[in-house]
């Protein structure tokens, strides 16, 4: 911090010795930028198609290098090309709902106040038509003038060109058969999306594109009968979890007992080692790894080192680890670890989209009634949050 302070002082000395006597607000209007923040995108977005749109899902990290609070008032995302209009612009409530602070501020409850030395993250999901998808992005941030500024103009800082990762979408087969809802799936505001975990010296979001797959029975409910406290009553319980691609098993966990559904209690204390419950981690090539989590204990059909064919049964869907009802947590990462890795997107070869289960009741045990007119066959897409899909 001392070095940084020194550099900031030197900057002012240069301004003064040049004899221009500019007020800070005037300085801001010029290209020099005194806003003491650093922002970067630790993991550049990989485009993923969903509902005919191309989506860029990533996080902008903003670190306040000063001792004083900084108030973030706006974020603009621009394509790094000839376009002048921004791709997205967020202020007020729209900004706040995309913001996360690494540590809350002791002296402010406002989400957009970044304390001295602290870091905020802006969770972004930029959707465009395929023909308009940018290949690189820029960001413009707006801050409330600080007490040291004489003007009332917002401070702006622009920079951080981020190249969109030029990665072909990872095409996979179905991890399940039948009709399932993509709970906590592709969206900008799920628990998965925001689950940043520092492990091994890096803070990463392995679950960025995770979904909690919950099965609907033919009656449109997720469980038979009225008793939601029995795992065996859920249609998904005991379903076969299938290899989404050819691969090699690189990690397994077994022996974690199951939870009673619909309670906050867990059968074991939840740590990074138990959170996924019984799991299989599959190396599917091209530096990609698929996680199948919360499986039934003693249901794993594979062991580390096994070579696996697409469609092969890996284990049975259960309710172990940090899970409140039987479901398959599925995600794909870029390293051989359930959580010490970045979550990367994938698309399914094909699925039938029956609609979106848009109420909690439907997901908890209301009735989902597909509207045949709304059905569509989707190919090479990722299902969005709560999409009800039929896998072949
Ligand atoms: Zn999950």
Boltz pocket constraint, residues with backbone or C-beta under 6 A from the ligand:
constraints:
  - pocket:
      binder: B
      contacts: [[A, 184], [A, 192], [A, 210], [A, 211], [A, 212], [A, 329], [A, 330]]
      max_distance: 6.0
